[in-house]
């Protein structure tokens, strides 16, 4: 602490104010896609907080935007599949109805793959894969697993 204050000149008395809650734009809805989807998912969410959390990774730029600004574009809906059949149907419907799918794993992406294009006018689905948790096979020789 002393070094930071004396050498780097950091003022330890400053308090960082909490950031304002981010208010996302309303979701873009593709009714044909959602109608075709039916109930072929474990969970679906249009909640603002969840949409925000699924629309950024952990790069410095994304954390800064999360803390101080607003993302240019966020996911419109979060869909949680639990089976290969559900994923196949979601991909098929997205292709048929011109819907964007962004796969979502643990949320710690550091390649900006979750930073969405501000000019994207189509519905964006964040396909949360966290409920796809069945181990299909383990290849000990190649040290790989199919989940």
Sine and cosine of phi, psi and omega as CSV:
sin_phi,cos_phi,sin_psi,cos_psi,sin_omega,cos_omega
0.00,0.00,-0.69,0.72,-0.01,-1.00
-0.88,0.48,-0.69,0.73,0.01,-1.00
-0.87,0.48,-0.72,0.70,-0.02,-1.00
-0.87,0.50,-0.63,0.78,-0.01,-1.00
-0.97,0.26,-0.71,0.70,-0.11,-0.99
-0.99,0.16,-0.76,0.65,-0.09,-1.00
-0.99,0.11,-0.74,0.68,-0.05,-1.00
-1.00,0.06,-0.25,0.97,0.04,-1.00
0.96,0.28,0.44,0.90,-0.01,-1.00
-0.99,0.17,0.77,-0.64,0.02,-1.00
-1.00,0.04,0.97,-0.26,-0.06,-1.00
-0.97,0.22,-0.06,1.00,0.01,-1.00
-1.00,0.02,-0.23,0.97,-0.01,-1.00
-0.94,0.33,0.63,-0.78,0.02,-1.00
-0.92,-0.40,0.74,-0.67,0.05,-1.00
-0.99,0.12,0.82,-0.57,0.02,-1.00
-0.97,0.26,0.56,-0.83,0.03,-1.00
-0.90,0.43,0.53,-0.85,0.01,-1.00
-0.97,0.23,0.38,-0.92,0.06,-1.00
-0.96,0.28,0.47,-0.88,0.09,-1.00
-0.91,0.40,0.72,-0.70,0.02,-1.00
-0.97,0.24,0.74,-0.68,0.04,-1.00
-0.94,-0.33,0.97,-0.26,-0.04,-1.00
-0.97,0.23,0.37,-0.93,0.12,-0.99
-0.91,0.41,0.42,-0.91,0.05,-1.00
-0.87,0.50,0.49,-0.87,-0.01,-1.00
-0.93,0.37,0.52,-0.85,0.16,-0.99
-1.00,0.10,0.77,-0.63,-0.08,-1.00
-0.92,-0.38,0.75,-0.66,0.13,-0.99
-0.94,-0.34,0.99,-0.12,-0.10,-1.00
-0.87,0.50,-0.63,0.77,-0.01,-1.00
-0.89,0.46,-0.66,0.75,0.04,-1.00
-0.88,0.47,-0.76,0.65,-0.04,-1.00
-0.91,0.41,-0.60,0.80,0.05,-1.00
-0.91,0.42,-0.70,0.71,0.03,-1.00
-0.89,0.45,-0.54,0.84,-0.01,-1.00
-0.92,0.40,-0.58,0.81,-0.02,-1.00
0.85,0.53,-0.78,-0.62,0.03,-1.00
-0.91,-0.41,0.56,0.83,-0.01,-1.00
-1.00,0.07,0.89,0.46,0.04,-1.00
-0.26,-0.97,0.26,-0.97,0.06,-1.00
-0.99,0.10,-0.61,0.79,-0.03,-1.00
-0.40,-0.92,0.49,-0.87,0.09,-1.00
-0.68,-0.73,0.61,-0.79,-0.05,-1.00
-0.62,-0.78,0.71,-0.70,0.14,-0.99
-0.92,-0.39,0.24,0.97,-0.05,-1.00
-0.92,0.38,0.70,-0.71,-0.06,-1.00
-0.84,0.55,-0.74,0.67,-0.04,-1.00
-0.87,0.49,-0.66,0.75,0.00,-1.00
-0.94,0.35,-0.63,0.78,0.05,-1.00
-0.88,0.47,-0.66,0.75,0.02,-1.00
-0.91,0.43,-0.73,0.68,-0.04,-1.00
-0.89,0.46,-0.47,0.88,0.01,-1.00
-1.00,0.00,0.11,0.99,-0.07,-1.00
-0.89,-0.46,0.36,0.93,0.07,-1.00
-0.42,-0.91,0.42,-0.91,0.10,-1.00
-0.96,-0.28,-0.58,-0.82,-0.09,-1.00
-0.83,-0.55,0.51,0.86,0.13,-0.99
-0.97,0.25,0.31,-0.95,0.02,-1.00
-0.85,0.52,-0.67,0.74,0.00,-1.00
-0.88,0.48,-0.69,0.73,-0.02,-1.00
-0.93,0.37,-0.65,0.76,0.03,-1.00
-0.92,0.40,-0.63,0.78,0.04,-1.00
-0.89,0.46,-0.72,0.70,0.02,-1.00
-0.89,0.46,-0.63,0.78,0.03,-1.00
-0.89,0.45,-0.63,0.77,-0.06,-1.00
-0.98,0.18,-0.55,0.83,-0.21,-0.98
-0.81,-0.59,-0.04,1.00,-0.12,-0.99
-0.53,-0.85,-0.66,-0.75,-0.02,-1.00
-0.58,-0.81,0.70,-0.71,0.05,-1.00
-0.94,0.34,0.60,-0.80,-0.03,-1.00
-0.89,0.46,-0.56,0.83,-0.03,-1.00
-0.43,-0.90,0.67,-0.74,0.07,-1.00
-0.81,-0.59,0.25,-0.97,0.03,-1.00
-0.87,0.48,0.53,-0.85,-0.01,-1.00
-1.00,0.02,-0.50,0.86,-0.04,-1.00
-0.45,-0.89,0.51,-0.86,0.08,-1.00
-0.93,-0.38,0.80,-0.60,0.02,-1.00
-0.86,-0.50,0.74,-0.68,-0.02,-1.00
-0.93,-0.37,0.99,-0.16,0.08,-1.00
-0.99,0.12,0.36,-0.93,0.06,-1.00
-0.81,-0.59,0.02,1.00,-0.02,-1.00
-0.57,-0.82,0.36,-0.93,0.06,-1.00
-0.87,0.49,-0.64,0.77,0.01,-1.00
-0.86,0.50,-0.65,0.76,0.03,-1.00
-0.91,0.41,-0.68,0.73,0.02,-1.00
-0.88,0.47,-0.70,0.72,0.01,-1.00
-0.86,0.51,-0.68,0.73,0.01,-1.00
-0.91,0.41,-0.69,0.72,0.00,-1.00
-0.87,0.49,-0.70,0.71,0.01,-1.00
-0.91,0.42,-0.68,0.73,0.02,-1.00
-0.87,0.49,-0.74,0.67,-0.01,-1.00
-0.91,0.41,-0.64,0.77,0.02,-1.00
-0.88,0.48,-0.66,0.75,0.03,-1.00
-0.91,0.42,-0.68,0.73,-0.02,-1.00
-0.92,0.40,-0.57,0.82,-0.14,-0.99
-0.93,-0.36,0.25,0.97,0.09,-1.00
0.84,0.54,0.79,0.62,0.02,-1.00
-0.94,-0.35,0.65,-0.76,0.01,-1.00
-1.00,0.08,0.69,-0.72,0.10,-0.99
-0.89,-0.45,0.77,-0.64,0.11,-0.99
-0.89,-0.46,0.92,-0.38,0.04,-1.00
-0.92,0.39,0.62,-0.79,-0.04,-1.00
-0.78,-0.63,0.82,-0.58,0.02,-1.00
-0.96,-0.26,-0.97,-0.26,-0.04,-1.00
-1.00,0.01,-0.23,0.97,0.05,-1.00
1.00,0.00,0.09,1.00,-0.05,-1.00
-0.97,-0.23,0.43,0.91,-0.03,-1.00
-0.81,0.59,0.69,-0.72,0.03,-1.00
-0.84,-0.54,0.38,0.92,-0.01,-1.00
-0.90,-0.43,0.16,0.99,-0.03,-1.00
0.91,0.41,0.31,0.95,0.00,-1.00
-0.92,0.39,-0.33,0.94,0.03,-1.00
-0.99,-0.10,-0.04,1.00,0.07,-1.00
-0.98,0.20,0.92,-0.39,-0.14,-0.99
-1.00,0.01,0.50,-0.87,-0.04,-1.00
-0.93,0.37,0.84,-0.55,-0.01,-1.00
-0.87,0.50,-0.43,0.90,-0.05,-1.00
-1.00,-0.02,0.02,1.00,-0.04,-1.00
-0.94,0.34,0.86,-0.51,-0.03,-1.00
-0.98,-0.20,-0.20,0.98,0.01,-1.00
-0.99,0.17,0.32,-0.95,0.10,-0.99
-0.91,0.42,0.71,-0.70,0.03,-1.00
-0.94,-0.35,0.83,-0.56,0.04,-1.00
-0.97,-0.24,0.81,-0.59,0.18,-0.98
-1.00,-0.02,0.92,-0.39,-0.05,-1.00
-1.00,-0.05,0.99,-0.12,-0.10,-1.00
-0.98,0.18,0.91,-0.41,-0.12,-0.99
-1.00,-0.03,0.13,0.99,-0.12,-0.99
-0.92,0.40,-0.34,0.94,0.01,-1.00
-1.00,-0.05,-0.01,1.00,0.09,-1.00
-1.00,0.04,1.00,0.08,-0.22,-0.98
-0.85,-0.52,0.34,0.94,-0.01,-1.00
-1.00,-0.05,0.77,-0.64,0.08,-1.00
-0.99,0.14,0.85,-0.53,-0.02,-1.00
-1.00,0.03,-0.74,0.67,-0.01,-1.00
-0.39,-0.92,0.41,-0.91,0.07,-1.00
-0.80,-0.60,0.81,-0.58,0.03,-1.00
-0.96,-0.28,0.99,-0.12,-0.05,-1.00
-0.91,0.41,-0.56,0.83,-0.04,-1.00
-0.91,0.42,-0.71,0.71,-0.03,-1.00
-1.00,-0.09,-0.03,1.00,0.01,-1.00
0.80,0.60,0.78,0.62,0.06,-1.00
-0.78,-0.62,0.35,-0.94,0.03,-1.00
-0.69,-0.72,0.62,-0.79,0.11,-0.99
-0.96,-0.28,0.87,-0.49,-0.06,-1.00
-0.91,-0.41,0.00,0.00,0.00,0.00
